[in-house]
Amino acid sequence: MPLILSLPEAQASAVFSATIFDGALTSAQFTASTQAPGLVSAVFTVQIQEVTDGSATFSATTAPAVGARATFYARKPVEVRASAVFHSHSQRIVGSGASGRAVSYEVDIQGLPGTVEKWDYSLIGRYEELSVTVIGQFGLDTPAVSLHAKAYSEPGHALIGELPERDFQRIGLEPEVNIGEDTTVFHFRNSFDSPLRGVRLPELVPWKLFPTPDPCLRTHQSLSIGGLVADVMRNNVDHAFALLDDPLENAFYEEGVNDFSTEGMTPEGLWDATYGALGMVLRVEPSGTGIRLIGAWPNPTGLPTGPELSADWQLSRSQGRELLQTPSRLTIKSSDGRFHVGTADILTWLIADPALEEVKQELSLDQSWTDPAESSGTSRVQRKYQKTTGQLTATAELTTADIEVKESGDNAGSVIWHGVVTGHTQTITNYDPDCPTRPVLQRTVTRAWGFDLHTKPNVGSLDGPDGGWNYVTTGDLTADEQTITIYRYSPQGFLSAKITLTRRLASMQQNNADAAPDQRGSLASHEYITTIQTETWRPTGGGQWLYSPGVSGQTLMPVYDQNSGDAVRTASVNRSVPDAPRLTDQAPPSYPCSTCDQDGRMVNVPAGITLDIGDAGFGDAQEINLSFLPPSFLTGLSTKLLTQRWGRITTALSLPFPCAFYPGTELADGTVRELKISGTADSVDSSVTLARLDDLFGPPVASATDTLTDPFRGRAIMLSGQPGGARVKLLRGWNVASGTPVLEDAFVAFWTGFPPRPGNEIEWEMQSGIREAKNAR
């Protein structure tokens, strides 16, 4: 029974064992031979009893390919189980350096099923890879392999280069079997791809799980971006994960500001959404026999400061320039700048504007004021207002006039009443303390007075905001009406019922009404009637509402004497006039119930910085969107981002020995970008690619300006209405240095609709040279 084995090294030891059954095996012969000269052949024969163990040692002066055969002799067919394990190392002279000095190599590759013909190792980015070509066909094998390579100078045997032991635990790709050449290529890869791409994260943002109970977010939760990424990587990918530079050290996700969620994300997706968006990369570096995951910038950020490689050991050297990756212009956008626009800001912007007082009254939270009086002939109307916590809580209107009264007949005469009150109306509104914008009760009182020759005037005061009116003259009460409106709301917040009660004066009485005018008493109220109007709303689904109106109340009807037919008195009669319910798509009013700060609002302004590279920029303009970062990061970060895109000088070196110049290593020629090592039966070469900043155009500098919005469309803050439109502040951008908005005074036309309140935002676009409002919110 033949057993084919291989010894890939020049000096090797082999241990052979066979187990037999039934005592049928009588002897075994173990023979080793070589395809290369210099091997001392050996034959080892042993008599078999139950279990046989054998060993043999071989030596050679050149690199051999060794085959071994075990032949068993038995009296009858038997079951034989045999195995051989080889442990080997090499030490042989296979080449010389650039100066002609001899180099010896010691390469230890273990775990493969056949003789190694050649191997390639690379460490680039996130992957450490090994490809090994083995003589023989082993398409079903899945070995774990270790690699350790050293190089020594000859004579002297001084260590000049080493790739420390590297372990590859699994196959990255299926083995490639080349039947014609009788070889198999094994591909191995060490990486963190599986946890980076396969782990699904739960929700890790605290306010997504436990929101801050304050709807106004006067205090809100925050989460360190760098801390979140580091925790995810260390808990799910690599416990030794590290950032070589943290440009987001003081950056945070904030509740209600720049929201975020990790639900269903992968660690790689989280990286791409944060540091990856800056251009940073994940890469691996050897750590013991394993690897370590690190986050770093892909390109050097400064001038090289490492040691210089001797030219005697450089088999080849080439240099090149990379210029096209430097853009002619680089725009970096962050999250919006946020600033508060309150009443004081708008009033400051409106200094010397004719609409200043009107806007002040509209925006004030707590204020009482009186409008200028309006006159028509001798009639004069005055109005007073009062606002409390932003709501109009009281209004009053007073009408005064000069009245001339004339009577003819026996009591002929005339009199002129100057500046007497003819009417007064006052409305007081109460609001829900838990929802300051919705009314719960409104009361309106309206009175009117009349005058004749014999009216006895009353001098007193009438209620109203801003102190009301004092020392006013009233006459005989001729009209007296009071309306009370009650509002009721559903638990969902919409108006469910509105009840309006009206009580009005219906008849008057007078002492000695039948006497001569100068003997009559004053007019006084006599009978009142009451009316109740009800309205209810109920949602029925599909955007429809069931609206039910109805009216009930009293009315006065004359009572006639049955005999004479004369009206002798009036009687109060109750009536109810219900209306049929009907479906409507007109929803009842609904009010926002925020108890947050009502003075103004937060306004978002696009923020960014534009770097004009000038003559150093050979590539197309680029734009980077970092919507998770506040504008304050732009200035410091722009230098790093520009450095990553600056011109570089690349150097490619070939060395006649294995080396551990891992990516990120600083050498005099630059920072290592890639490492590749190749080995055959008679050589080991390393290829190292380095990069450093190109000083052809000097250090990475550019003129920086704030990024402004499109001049043909954008948003604006309304200040005041003007004929045909509104005066506004255009939101042009954000001044990164000062942390203030870039605003521009302008006019926006309103062709349709109605203008919003001062302080609200308007979207506009340029039409035929005129800024026209698209919509207002």
C-alpha positions, 0 to 999 in steps of 0.5 A, a space after each residue: 500500500 503506497 503512501 505518498 508524502 512530501 518534504 518541502 525543505 532541505 533538512 527534515 525529519 519524518 515520523 511514520 506510523 502504521 496500525 494493523 489488524 489481525 496480525 497479518 502484516 509481516 514487514 514494511 519498507 519506507 523509502 525516500 527519494 529526491 528529484 534534486 541532487 544531493 539527497 542522501 537516500 535512506 531505507 528503513 525496514 521494520 518487522 511488524 507486530 501490533 503497532 509500528 512506529 518509524 522515523 527517518 532523517 534526511 539531509 541535502 545540500 540543495 533545495 530538493 523536492 522529496 517524495 516518500 513511499 511506504 510499502 507494506 508486505 502481508 500474508 493476506 489482505 489487511 486493513 492498514 491505517 498509515 500517516 506521516 507528519 513532517 516538521 521542517 525548516 530551511 536555511 539556504 543561500 538563494 540570492 544576493 543583494 543589490 550590492 552583490 552580498 549574499 542573502 540566506 533565507 529561512 522560510 517556514 510554511 506549515 499545514 499544507 498537503 504538498 510541496 510549496 512551489 511559490 507563495 505571495 503575501 500581501 497586506 493592503 487595507 482591510 485584508 491580509 492575504 496569502 496565496 500558496 501554490 502547492 505541487 499536487 492536486 488537493 481541491 478538497 483540502 481546507 488547511 490552516 497555514 502558518 508562515 514565518 520568513 527571515 533573511 540573513 546577510 552572508 557572511 555574518 549571518 545577521 538578520 536583515 529582514 523578517 516577516 513574523 509568524 502569520 497564521 491563516 485560519 480559513 480559506 478565503 476562496 476555494 482552492 484552484 486546481 491546475 490539472 495540466 501543471 499538477 498544482 493547487 493554489 490555496 488562497 487565504 485571507 485574514 479580515 474582519 469582514 464577517 462581523 463588520 458586515 454580518 452583525 446587525 446592531 440593536 438600537 444604541 441611541 439612548 433617546 430612541 429607547 427612552 425619549 426625554 419626557 420634556 417635549 420642549 427639550 429644554 435639556 436633551 440627551 447627547 451621544 458621543 459619535 467617537 464613543 459610539 463607534 469605538 464601543 460598537 467596534 470593540 464589542 462586536 468586531 475587535 476588542 483591540 480596535 483603535 483610532 489612530 486619529 479622532 477628528 470627531 473627538 468632541 462631536 455628538 449626536 443630539 436629541 432633536 438636533 441631529 438625530 440618528 439611529 443604529 437599529 438594523 445597522 452593521 458596524 461597517 454601515 456605522 463606520 461609513 456613516 461617520 468616519 468613513 464619510 470623512 474619508 477615513 478607512 479601516 485597515 488591519 495590522 498584525 498583532 501577534 499571530 492575529 490581526 488588529 482593526 484600526 481606523 486611520 487616514 488613507 494618506 499621509 498627513 505630514 512630512 516623512 520622519 522615519 528611517 532611510 532604507 539603504 540603497 544597497 538593498 534596493 533591487 528596484 526603485 521607481 517614483 511617480 506623482 499623483 496630482 489629479 486627485 487634488 480638486 480645483 475646488 473642495 466644498 465641505 457641508 455640515 449640518 445646518 447652522 441654527 439660530 434663534 429668531 425672536 421678537 427682538 431680532 425682527 424688531 431690530 431688523 425693522 428699525 425705521 420701517 413704517 410697519 414696525 409698530 404693527 409688527 411689534 403688536 403682532 409678535 408681542 407676548 404680553 402687551 396692551 395698546 390703543 390704536 389711533 382713533 378713526 373719525 368719520 364726521 363727528 363719530 369717533 371710534 377707539 379700539 384697545 387690545 391686550 395680549 397675554 402669553 402671545 394670545 389676544 385676551 381682551 379687546 374693546 371698542 368705544 364709539 363716541 359722537 356729537 348728537 343733535 336732538 330736536 323735537 317739534 310741537 308743544 315741546 319744541 326744542 333742541 340740544 347738542 350732546 358733545 362727545 357722548 358714548 353711543 356704543 361700547 363692545 368688550 370681548 374677553 377670552 380665556 385660554 386653556 392653561 394646559 394648551 395656551 393656544 386654544 380658547 375655552 371661554 369667550 364673553 362679549 358684551 355690547 351696549 348702546 345708549 340713546 339721547 333725547 331732550 330730557 336724557 339725564 347723562 351719566 359720567 363714569 368709566 367703561 372697561 377695556 384694556 390699557 386702562 379702559 376709558 374714564 370720564 365718559 358720558 352715557 345716556 339711556 341704555 337702548 341696547 344690551 347684549 351679552 354673548 358667551 361662547 363655550 368650547 369643548 375639546 375631544 381627547 384627540 385635541 380637536 374641537 368637539 362642541 361649541 355652545 354660544 349663549 346670547 342674552 339680549 335686551 328685547 323691551 324697555 320700560 319708562 316711568 310716566 311713559 304716557 306723560 309729556 316728554 319733560 315728565 317722563 322718566 328715564 328709559 330702563 331695561 325690561 325684558 331679555 331673551 336668551 338664545 342658545 346655539 350648539 354645534 358638534 363635530 364627530 369624526 366618521 372616518 375617511 376624512 369626513 365629519 358629522 356636523 350637527 348644528 341647532 338653535 334654541 331659546 326665547 322670543 317675545 310674542 305680543 298678546 292681544 286682548 280677545 275683546 278689543 283686539 289690542 295688543 296689551 303685553 308681550 309674552 316670552 316663548 321658548 323655541 327649539 329649531 334643530 338642524 339635521 346633521 350632515 356630513 362634511 369634509 371641513 374639519 373643526 379647528 385644532 390647536 397646537 398645545 406646545 407650552 414651549 418658548 413662544 417667543 420666536 423659533 429656531 431657524 436652520 441655515 445651510 452651512 458649508 465651507 468652500 476651499 479654492 485650491 488654485 493652481 494646485 488643483 488638477 481634478 474636478 470640483 468635489 463636494 463632501 456632505 457631513 450632515 452629522 457634524 456641526 458647522 464649528 468643525 468645518 474650519 479644523 476639519 477642512 485642513 485634514 480633508 484637503 491634506 488627504 487630497 493634496 498631491 503626493 509622490 509615490 515610491 515603489 521599492 523592491 527588497 531582496 528579503 521579507 520585511 514587516 513594513 506594514 501600512 502606516 509605517 513611517 520611512 524616509 521615503 514616505 508612509 507605507 501604503 502597501 506591502 507585498 512579499 513573494 517567495 519561490 524555491 530560490 528567492 524572497 522579495 518584498 515590494 513596498 509602496 510608499 506615499 508622501 506629500 508633494 511639496 511642488 505646490 507647497 503645503 496644503 493651503 487654500 483660500 476658504 470662503 463660506 458656502 452660500 446658497 443658490 442665488 436663484 432660489 432659497 428660503 427667507 424670514 418674513 419681516 413685514 408685509 409690503 404692497 405686493 409682497 413682503 420684506 424679508 431676510 434671505 438665508 444665504 449661508 452660515 459664517 463658520 468663523 463667527 458662528 452667525 448666519 449670513 443674511 440679506 435684506 430683500 423683497 419677495 413678491 406674493 402673487 397669490 395667497 396671503 403672507 405669513 406672520 413675521 418670523 415665519 419662513 418663505 420659500 422663493 425662487 427667481 422668476 423673470 428677475 423677481 423673487 417670488 414666494 413658492 409657499 409660506 409656512 
